[in-house]
């Protein structure tokens, strides 16, 4: 059984979703410390640049959060819904409408997106889970999700990841493209009988609305709004090719 683990993120990018699709169980790492200036409360979308004729660029959409202490865990983090002019969710939806006003399938997905952002969320983790479900459903990802806060695990970094894998009875851990590559103790995993696999994600390219070259690494919404029903095919085609390569790797490692 392959386990993948990541913090809950706001409307995550395709690499996040691809790793989830490859796993047998995906763990939302919700009991660890909230990280500022990370993807836990923000995502990137394609926007027109200010100057006329300039190519589009990636812009952040951020969910404001209340900062009580630096030690707050993700599951404790609250959204800042205090009135201060235009509410964050209204501004976020307006930004998305403007950014993707020329996207061919904006009308297909905006009702669900509006319902997501209009809901009265208090905790960031609840908003992130609902946004993840929106993307999972659109891409047909059925991987079961477990929350780390429900597993009774402790520790940090490599030791925590290994404890989660053992708690779930995993025989393989699928690591991502980020920081875990620098701290996973593969020898400790091997001693515990858990293989370490690393994601090898090739970002699909597709026609994006707007001006300028393709921009990778945006929210999964970008693919949905631009490709519509074909988005699932583009995503799953890449997933099948990599799944075959991953299966071969597992056979060689066995």
C-alpha positions in Angstrom: 0.0 0.0 0.0 1.4 3.4 -1.1 0.8 6.4 1.2 1.3 10.0 0.2 1.3 12.8 2.8 0.9 16.6 2.5 -0.5 19.6 4.4 -4.0 20.7 3.3 -3.6 23.5 0.7 -5.9 26.0 -0.7 -7.1 24.9 -4.2 -3.8 23.1 -4.8 -1.8 22.7 -8.1 -1.7 19.7 -10.3 1.4 18.1 -8.8 -0.4 17.8 -5.5 -3.4 16.2 -7.1 -1.3 13.8 -9.2 0.5 12.5 -6.2 -2.8 11.9 -4.5 -4.1 10.0 -7.5 -1.0 7.7 -7.4 -1.4 6.8 -3.7 -3.7 4.2 -2.1 -4.2 6.5 0.9 -3.6 10.3 1.0 -2.9 11.8 4.5 -3.8 15.4 5.1 -1.0 16.6 7.5 -3.3 18.8 9.5 -1.8 18.6 13.1 1.5 20.2 12.3 2.5 23.9 12.6 0.9 26.3 10.2 3.5 27.8 7.8 3.2 31.5 6.8 3.8 32.5 3.2 3.1 29.0 2.0 0.4 27.3 0.0 -1.8 26.4 3.0 -3.8 29.6 2.6 -3.0 30.8 -0.9 -2.9 29.6 -4.5 -1.7 31.0 -7.9 -3.8 31.9 -10.9 -3.1 33.4 -14.3 -3.8 37.1 -14.6 -3.3 39.9 -17.1 -0.3 42.1 -16.3 -0.8 45.8 -15.7 1.0 47.0 -18.8 -0.9 46.9 -22.1 0.3 44.1 -24.4 2.4 42.5 -21.6 2.2 38.7 -21.1 0.1 37.3 -18.4 1.7 36.4 -15.1 1.0 34.2 -12.0 -0.8 36.1 -9.2 -1.6 35.0 -5.7 -5.1 34.6 -4.2 -4.7 34.6 -0.4 -7.1 33.6 2.3 -6.5 35.9 5.3 -5.9 34.2 8.6 -5.9 35.3 12.2 -2.4 35.2 13.7 -2.5 34.3 17.4 0.8 32.6 17.8 3.6 31.1 15.7 2.9 27.7 17.2 -0.7 27.3 16.0 -1.4 24.1 14.2 -3.0 24.0 10.8 -6.2 22.5 12.2 -6.5 25.4 14.6 -6.0 28.2 12.1 -9.0 30.5 11.7 -9.9 32.6 8.7 -10.0 36.3 9.2 -13.6 37.1 8.4 -13.6 40.5 10.3 -15.2 43.2 8.2 -12.6 45.4 6.5 -14.1 46.7 3.4 -14.7 44.1 0.8 -14.8 40.6 2.3 -11.9 38.3 1.2 -14.2 35.7 -0.4 -16.0 38.2 -2.5 -12.7 39.7 -3.6 -11.3 36.2 -4.4 -14.3 35.3 -6.5 -14.1 38.6 -8.3 -10.4 38.0 -9.1 -11.2 34.6 -10.4 -14.0 35.9 -12.6 -11.7 38.6 -14.0 -8.8 36.3 -14.5 -10.8 33.6 -16.3 -13.4 35.6 -18.0 -12.2 34.3 -21.4 -11.7 30.7 -20.2 -13.9 28.4 -22.4 -15.4 26.5 -19.4 -15.6 29.2 -16.7 -19.4 29.0 -16.7 -19.3 25.2 -16.2 -17.3 25.4 -12.9 -18.1 28.8 -11.5 -21.4 27.8 -9.8 -19.6 25.3 -7.6 -16.7 27.7 -7.1 -19.1 30.4 -6.0 -20.8 28.0 -3.6 -17.4 27.1 -2.1 -16.3 30.7 -1.6 -19.8 31.9 -0.4 -19.9 29.4 2.5 -19.3 30.8 6.0 -16.0 29.1 6.7 -14.4 29.6 10.1 -11.4 27.2 10.0 -8.9 27.3 7.1 -8.7 23.5 7.1 -12.4 23.1 6.4 -12.2 25.5 3.5 -9.2 23.7 2.1 -10.8 20.3 2.4 -13.9 21.5 0.6 -11.8 23.0 -2.2 -9.9 19.8 -2.5 -13.1 17.8 -2.8 -14.2 20.2 -5.6 -11.0 19.4 -7.5 -11.0 15.7 -6.7 -14.5 15.3 -8.0 -13.7 17.2 -11.2 -10.6 15.0 -11.9 -12.2 11.8 -10.8 -9.7 11.1 -8.0 -11.1 8.5 -5.6 -8.1 8.0 -3.3 -9.3 7.8 0.4 -8.2 10.6 2.6 -7.1 10.3 6.3 -6.2 13.2 8.6 -3.0 13.0 10.6 -4.8 14.4 13.6 -6.9 11.3 13.8 -3.9 8.9 13.8 -2.4 9.7 17.2 1.0 10.2 15.8 3.8 12.4 17.0 7.3 13.5 16.1 8.7 15.7 13.3 9.9 15.5 9.8 11.2 12.0 8.7 10.2 10.3 12.0 6.7 11.7 11.8 6.3 10.6 8.2 7.5 7.1 9.0 5.2 6.9 12.0 2.2 7.8 9.9 3.2 5.1 7.3 3.5 2.5 10.0 0.2 3.5 11.6 -1.5 2.9 8.3 0.3 -0.3 7.5 1.9 1.1 4.4 4.8 -0.7 2.6 5.7 2.4 0.5 5.8 6.2 0.9 5.4 8.4 -2.1 7.3 11.7 -1.5 6.7 14.8 -3.4 8.8 17.5 -5.2 9.3 19.7 -2.2 11.2 19.8 1.2 10.7 16.2 2.2 13.5 15.1 -0.3 15.9 16.9 2.0 15.0 15.3 5.3 13.6 11.8 4.7 15.9 9.2 6.3 15.6 6.5 3.7 17.8 4.1 5.8 15.3 4.3 8.7 12.4 3.7 6.3 14.2 0.6 4.9 14.8 -0.8 8.4 11.1 -0.4 9.0 10.2 -2.2 5.8 8.8 0.9 4.1 10.0 1.7 0.6 10.6 5.4 -0.4 9.3 6.4 -3.8 9.7 9.9 -5.3 7.2 11.6 -7.5 8.3 12.4 -11.0 5.7 14.8 -12.3 5.7 16.1 -15.8 3.4 19.1 -15.9 0.8 18.8 -18.8 0.7 21.8 -21.1 -2.7 23.0 -22.5 -4.1 26.1 -24.0 -4.5 28.8 -21.4 -6.7 31.8 -21.9 -4.9 35.2 -22.0 -1.6 36.4 -23.5 1.9 35.0 -23.5 3.5 31.6 -22.9 2.2 28.7 -20.8 2.5 29.2 -17.0 2.9 26.0 -15.0 2.3 25.5 -11.3 -1.1 27.2 -11.0 -4.1 26.0 -9.1 -5.8 23.0 -10.6 -8.6 25.3 -11.4 -6.6 26.7 -14.3 -6.8 23.4 -16.1 -10.5 22.9 -15.3 -11.5 26.3 -16.5 -9.5 26.1 -19.7 -10.0 22.5 -20.7 -13.4 21.6 -19.2 -14.3 17.9 -19.5 -11.1 17.2 -21.3 -9.1 18.3 -18.2 -9.7 14.9 -16.7 -8.4 13.1 -19.7 -5.2 15.3 -19.8 -4.6 14.7 -16.1 -5.3 11.0 -16.2 -3.3 10.4 -19.4 -0.2 11.7 -17.6 -1.2 9.7 -14.5 -1.5 6.4 -16.4 1.9 6.9 -18.0 3.6 7.6 -14.7 1.6 4.8 -13.0 3.1 2.3 -15.4 6.6 3.6 -14.8 5.9 3.5 -11.0 4.6 -0.1 -11.2 7.8 -1.1 -13.1 9.9 0.6 -10.4 8.0 -1.3 -7.7 8.6 -4.6 -9.4 12.3 -3.9 -9.7 12.5 -2.9 -6.0 10.6 -6.0 -4.8 
